[in-house]
Amino acid sequence: MAWLLAFFIILSVASIAFNGMLLWYNREAVRKIVFVSDNLGDMMGYFKEFQVHLESLYEMEVFYGDETIKGLIDHTKFMVDEIGNFEEIYSLTREEEGADDGQPEAQEEA
């Protein structure tokens, strides 16, 4: 009977230790997911701002029709679309921040 009690005590201690390790692992995994989510969302905003900047540059009279800038615009659009495929990842933390529609805020030039 004593050996049965010792077995259950050892089993309980092992279970508590294992659950503690799982709790720690889950906390670390969630922290990394939130970090990636925040940074991916920010990167999407940066690419959209860059795309708008390139398009405004391309429309300038000096650069209109420049194939290099046109290639950059096309590549930027491709990158924005590819990052958009991961929207559900970076929208995990965006929902908590309020009504963010994913559009970069327009900056006024003085």
Backbone hydrogen bonds in HBPLUS format (Angstrom, degrees):
<---DONOR---> <-ACCEPTOR-->    atom                        ^
c    i                          cat <-CA-CA->   ^        H-A-AA   ^      H-
h    n   atom  resd res      DA  || num        DHA   H-A  angle D-A-AA Bond
n    s   type  num  typ     dist DA aas  dist angle  dist       angle   num
A0005-LEU N   A0001-MET O   3.18 MM   4  6.52 155.0  2.24 147.0 152.9     1
A0006-ALA N   A0002-ALA O   2.94 MM   4  6.19 160.9  1.98 150.0 155.3     2
A0007-PHE N   A0003-TRP O   2.91 MM   4  6.06 150.6  2.00 139.6 147.8     3
A0008-PHE N   A0004-LEU O   3.05 MM   4  6.33 160.1  2.09 148.2 152.2     4
A0009-ILE N   A0005-LEU O   3.00 MM   4  6.22 150.8  2.09 147.1 155.5     5
A0010-ILE N   A0006-ALA O   2.96 MM   4  6.13 164.1  1.98 151.0 155.0     6
A0011-LEU N   A0007-PHE O   2.85 MM   4  6.03 157.5  1.90 147.6 154.8     7
A0012-SER N   A0008-PHE O   2.88 MM   4  5.94 151.7  1.96 139.4 146.9     8
A0013-VAL N   A0009-ILE O   2.94 MM   4  6.18 160.9  1.98 150.9 155.5     9
A0014-ALA N   A0010-ILE O   2.95 MM   4  6.13 160.6  1.99 148.9 154.5    10
A0015-SER N   A0011-LEU O   2.92 MM   4  6.08 152.8  2.00 142.6 150.5    11
A0016-ILE N   A0012-SER O   2.90 MM   4  6.14 159.5  1.94 150.2 155.3    12
A0017-ALA N   A0013-VAL O   2.98 MM   4  6.17 160.5  2.01 148.1 153.5    13
A0018-PHE N   A0014-ALA O   2.88 MM   4  6.05 162.1  1.92 148.9 154.1    14
A0019-ASN N   A0015-SER O   2.89 MM   4  6.05 163.8  1.91 151.6 155.9    15
A0020-GLY N   A0016-ILE O   2.93 MM   4  6.07 149.4  2.02 142.7 151.4    16
A0021-MET N   A0017-ALA O   3.01 MM   4  6.32 153.3  2.08 147.9 154.5    17
A0022-LEU N   A0018-PHE O   2.97 MM   4  6.28 154.3  2.03 148.0 155.4    18
A0023-LEU N   A0019-ASN O   2.92 MM   4  6.09 154.2  1.98 145.6 152.4    19
A0024-TRP N   A0020-GLY O   3.03 MM   4  6.27 160.8  2.06 147.6 152.3    20
A0025-TYR N   A0021-MET O   2.91 MM   4  6.11 163.2  1.94 149.2 154.0    21
A0026-ASN N   A0022-LEU O   2.90 MM   4  6.06 163.4  1.92 150.1 154.4    22
A0027-ARG N   A0023-LEU O   3.02 MM   4  6.21 157.8  2.07 148.1 154.1    23
A0028-GLU N   A0024-TRP O   3.02 MM   4  6.30 159.9  2.06 152.2 157.3    24
A0029-ALA N   A0025-TYR O   2.90 MM   4  6.13 157.2  1.95 151.0 157.8    25
A0030-VAL N   A0026-ASN O   2.95 MM   4  6.11 161.6  1.98 150.9 155.2    26
A0031-ARG N   A0027-ARG O   3.02 MM   4  6.19 154.9  2.08 144.0 151.2    27
A0032-LYS N   A0028-GLU O   3.03 MM   4  6.28 155.5  2.09 147.0 152.9    28
A0033-ILE N   A0029-ALA O   2.97 MM   4  6.22 155.0  2.04 147.4 154.5    29
A0034-VAL N   A0030-VAL O   2.97 MM   4  6.16 160.9  2.00 151.6 155.9    30
A0035-PHE N   A0031-ARG O   3.04 MM   4  6.24 154.1  2.11 142.7 149.9    31
A0036-VAL N   A0032-LYS O   2.96 MM   4  6.18 164.7  1.98 151.8 155.1    32
A0037-SER N   A0033-ILE O   2.86 MM   4  5.98 159.6  1.90 147.9 154.4    33
A0038-ASP N   A0034-VAL O   2.93 MM   4  6.10 163.6  1.96 150.0 153.4    34
A0039-ASN N   A0035-PHE O   3.07 MM   4  6.26 170.1  2.08 152.1 154.8    35
A0040-LEU N   A0036-VAL O   2.83 MM   4  5.88 156.8  1.89 152.9 159.2    36
A0041-GLY N   A0037-SER O   3.11 MM   4  6.18 159.0  2.16 145.3 150.6    37
A0042-ASP N   A0038-ASP O   3.06 MM   4  6.32 156.8  2.12 146.7 153.2    38
A0043-MET N   A0039-ASN O   2.92 MM   4  6.06 155.7  1.98 142.7 149.6    39
A0044-MET N   A0040-LEU O   3.00 MM   4  6.22 150.4  2.09 143.8 151.1    40
A0045-GLY N   A0041-GLY O   3.18 MM   4  6.49 155.4  2.24 145.0 150.7    41
A0046-TYR N   A0042-ASP O   2.98 MM   4  6.32 152.6  2.05 149.2 157.0    42
A0047-PHE N   A0043-MET O   2.96 MM   4  6.22 159.2  2.01 151.7 156.5    43
A0048-LYS N   A0044-MET O   3.02 MM   4  6.27 155.4  2.09 147.5 154.2    44
A0049-GLU N   A0045-GLY O   2.98 MM   4  6.20 158.5  2.03 148.1 153.7    45
A0050-PHE N   A0046-TYR O   2.89 MM   4  6.09 156.9  1.95 147.1 154.0    46
A0051-GLN N   A0047-PHE O   2.86 MM   4  6.04 150.9  1.94 144.2 152.3    47
A0052-VAL N   A0048-LYS O   3.01 MM   4  6.28 160.1  2.05 149.1 153.3    48
A0053-HIS N   A0049-GLU O   2.95 MM   4  6.18 158.8  2.00 148.3 154.5    49
A0054-LEU N   A0050-PHE O   2.87 MM   4  6.11 161.0  1.90 151.3 156.1    50
A0055-GLU N   A0051-GLN O   2.94 MM   4  6.16 160.4  1.98 150.4 155.9    51
A0056-SER N   A0052-VAL O   2.96 MM   4  6.19 153.5  2.03 147.2 154.3    52
A0057-LEU N   A0053-HIS O   2.95 MM   4  6.18 150.2  2.05 145.4 154.1    53
A0058-TYR N   A0054-LEU O   2.81 MM   4  6.03 155.7  1.86 150.9 157.7    54
A0059-GLU N   A0055-GLU O   3.10 MM   4  6.25 140.9  2.25 138.8 147.9    55
A0060-MET N   A0057-LEU O   3.15 MM   3  5.36 156.3  2.20 104.6 111.9    56
A0063-PHE N   A0060-MET O   3.18 MM   3  5.53 125.7  2.49 104.7 117.2    57
A0064-TYR N   A0060-MET O   2.90 MM   4  5.74 121.7  2.25 154.0 169.9    58
A0066-ASP N   A0063-PHE O   2.97 MM   3  5.48 159.1  2.01 145.6 143.5    59
A0070-LYS N   A0066-ASP O   3.04 MM   4  6.25 155.1  2.10 145.4 153.3    60
A0071-GLY N   A0067-GLU O   2.84 MM   4  5.99 151.1  1.92 142.1 149.4    61
A0072-LEU N   A0068-THR O   2.98 MM   4  6.31 150.1  2.07 143.3 151.5    62
A0073-ILE N   A0069-ILE O   2.88 MM   4  6.16 154.8  1.94 149.5 156.4    63
A0074-ASP N   A0070-LYS O   2.98 MM   4  6.24 162.6  2.01 149.6 153.9    64
A0075-HIS N   A0071-GLY O   2.92 MM   4  6.10 159.0  1.96 146.9 153.0    65
A0076-THR N   A0072-LEU O   2.85 MM   4  5.98 155.4  1.91 147.2 154.2    66
A0077-LYS N   A0073-ILE O   2.92 MM   4  6.16 157.3  1.98 150.8 156.8    67
A0078-PHE N   A0074-ASP O   3.01 MM   4  6.27 154.8  2.08 144.5 151.4    68
A0079-MET N   A0075-HIS O   2.94 MM   4  6.23 156.9  1.99 147.1 153.2    69
A0080-VAL N   A0076-THR O   2.90 MM   4  6.15 159.5  1.95 152.7 157.8    70
A0081-ASP N   A0077-LYS O   2.97 MM   4  6.18 157.6  2.02 147.5 153.6    71
A0082-GLU N   A0078-PHE O   2.90 MM   4  6.17 157.0  1.96 150.5 157.0    72
A0083-ILE N   A0079-MET O   2.91 MM   4  6.10 163.8  1.94 152.6 156.7    73
A0084-GLY N   A0080-VAL O   2.89 MM   4  5.96 143.5  2.03 138.4 149.3    74
A0085-ASN N   A0082-GLU O   3.12 MM   3  5.31 142.9  2.27  98.9 109.2    75
A0086-PHE N   A0083-ILE O   2.97 MM   3  5.52 155.4  2.03 114.0 121.4    76
A0087-GLU N   A0084-GLY O   3.09 MM   3  5.06 149.6  2.18 115.8 113.4    77
A0089-ILE N   A0086-PHE O   2.94 MM   3  5.49 142.0  2.09 114.2 125.0    78
A0090-TYR N   A0086-PHE O   3.35 MM   4  6.82 158.9  2.40 155.3 159.6    79
A0091-SER N   A0087-GLU O   2.82 MM   4  5.77 132.2  2.05 147.8 160.6    80
A0092-LEU N   A0089-ILE O   3.32 MM   3  5.69 164.3  2.35 107.8 112.4    81
A0095-GLU N   A0091-SER O   3.36 MM   4  6.16 153.2  2.44 141.7 141.9    82
A0097-GLU N   A0094-ARG O   3.13 MM   3  5.23 137.2  2.33  99.4 111.0    83
A0100-ASP N   A0098-GLY O   2.93 MM   2  5.78 129.2  2.19 109.3  94.0    84
